[in-house]
Amino acid sequence: MSKPSKTEAELIAMARAELEVHADCPDGIVISVLGAGSSWEFRAAADQATVAKSGFPECVAMLVQIGDHLSKQFDVQGRGDGGSLS
């Protein structure tokens, strides 16, 4: 049985919503989706100033957990440009 599909933008929006509830993330984190179909994961990128802020490592760890959870529920369809957490 196949999983329902979400666009990259939808998945990133879902991740952002979860991060806002569960983690104190600094502004400036860019979230992207790597992979396609049923094999995908989130990636976070940020400039050095953002990486140095308190909460950044915890935010990235939470993003990985959110990605693991969502990738079991949804396939990714289409491609986009990622999204900023700011």
N, C-alpha and C positions, 0 to 999 in steps of 0.2 A: 504494500500500500504506500503510495507516495504522500509526501507531506504537502500541505498547502504552501504556496509561494508568496513571497513578499518582495517588493523592490528593495534595492540597496537603501534608498532614502527612507522607506518605511522601517527597515530594520535599525537604521541609525537613529531614527526618531524614537523608536522603542527603547533603544539603549540609553539615549539621553534622558528619557523620562525615568527610567530605572535609576540611573546615576544620580539624578536630582533628588530622588527619594532616599537612596541608601548610602550615598557617599558625599563628602565635602570636597568636590573637585574644583581646582582652580580654573579660571577662564583661560581660553586659548588652546584647549586640547582639540585636535582635529581627529575625528573618528572616520575610519574607512573600512570597507569590507574587502577582504582578499579571498579569492576563490570564486566558485560558481556552483550552481545547482545545489546538491546536498552537501558539498564539501566546501565550507567557508568559515571564516573567522573574522573578528574585529581586530583592527590595528589602531593604535593611538600614536599620534605624532604631536610634537610641541617644540617651541624654541627653548633655548637653554634657561631663560628666565622663568618660564612656566615649569619646566622640569625641576627647577630648584625650589619651587614653592611647596609649602607643607601640604600634604594630602595627595600630591601627584602619584607616588607609588601605590598608595591604597586605591586610588581611582583607577589606575591601569589594571591592578589585580581584580577589582570589581568588574571592570569591562570584560576581562577574560572570562570570568564566571558567567556574566550575562550572555556573552557570545556562546559559551558551551551550552547553556540552557536553551537559548533561542535556536541554535543550529539543530537541536534535536526536535524542535517543533516546526521549523520552517526551512524551505529551500529558498535560495536567492534567485531572483529573476532580473534580467537587465543589468546594466552597469550605469554608474553615476560618478560624481566627483567627490564623494565623501561629505562630511559635515562637521562644522565647528561646534564645540560645546559652549562657546561663549554666549 
